[in-house]
Amino acid sequence: MTTDEIYGLLGTSFLLAAGQALFKKSALGVKKSATMPLDMPALLLMPSFWLALLLYCTATLLWIYLLQTVPLSRAYPFAALGFVIVPCLAVILFGEKLNAHYLIGTLFVITGVAITSKA
């Protein structure tokens, strides 16, 4: 894999992770009621929801572009980086807590991605 391809795969992972954080922000901004578990009209008026969709769309187009040259078996491990990036964003943006088990698992994911990118 070239450096540009690796940067593209990392960019895809970061775009998807940012989209997840924006989906969480949107979810927190939508009120639930006993009769309607999700207020769709309110959700559709939220800029964070539309930005999340835009990021997902951009990430998907970038992914398809990268798959023209990168074998899927080499590209797909980078998708696992979402398991690292999203919880880190959750800590920073939403004050969520991570435990030692998560940190150990994160090291395994990062190690696995590093190994497969060199294969």
N, C-alpha and C positions, 0 to 999 in steps of 0.2 A: 504494500500500500504506500502511496505517496504521502508526503506531508499534507498536501492540500486535501486529500481524501480523509485523512485522520482528522484534520480540522473541521471538515464538513460533517463527519460523523459526530464529533464532539458538539458541533453547533446544533445538529439535529437533536441531540440529547438535551442540550440546554434550552432550546426552544420548547420542547415538549414539557420539560420541568417547569419553565416559566408559565406555560399554559395551565399546568395543573395548579400552580399557586394562584393564578387568576380565577380558575374555576372554584377553588376553595373560597377566595374572597367573594365571589359571586354568591356562592352557597350561603355564606354567613350574612349576606345582605338581603336574602329573600326570607320573608316571614312565612312560617308554617302555621296552618290552622287545622282544626279537627276535620274540617270538610275538604280542605285542599292541601295536600302535603307539599306541593310545589306551586308557587304563584308564577305561572309561565309569563303572563303579561309583564309582571315586575322584572322577571329575569331578562326578558327580551329588551327591556329599557336600560339595562346596566351596561355601561361601557366596558367594564372588566370582563363581562361574558363575551362580548364581541371581539375584544382584543385577544382573549384566550382562543377563540375560534380562528382568528387570523394567524396566531402563532402556530396552531396545529396545522392549518392549511399550508403555511410556509414550510413547516418542518416536513410535511408529507411530500411536497414538491421537491424539496432538497433531497429527501430520502430516495425518491424515484430517480432523480438525477444521479445520485451517487451509485445506485444499483446498476447503472449502465456500465460501470467499470469495476466496481468492487463486488466480489463474490458475496452472496447473501450470508454464507457461512462465516465470512470474515467480518461483515458489517454488523450482523445481528448482536454479537456480544456488546456492542456499544449501547444498545438499547437498555442493557442492564444498568447503565450509569444512572438512569432515572431513579433506581432504588437507592442511590447515594445522594443525588442532587435534590430530589423532591423533599426528603425528610430534613435536609440541611436548610432548605428554604422555609420549611414549616417551623423550624426553631427560630430562624431569624425574623420571619414575618408574622408568625402567629403565636410565638412563645411556647411552642410545643416542646416536650422533653424527650430526650433520647437516653437510652441506657447503654451499659457496657456491651451487652449482647449485640445491640445494633452496631456499635462501633467495630466490633470484631467481624461481624458479617460484612460491613462496609469494606474492611481491609481485604477480605476474600474476593469481593466483587471487583475492586480496583485491581487486585493482583491478577484475577482471571482475565480482565479486559486487557491489561498490559501484556500478558502472555500470549493471548490470541492475536493481538495486533502485531506481534513480532513473528508469528508463525509463518 
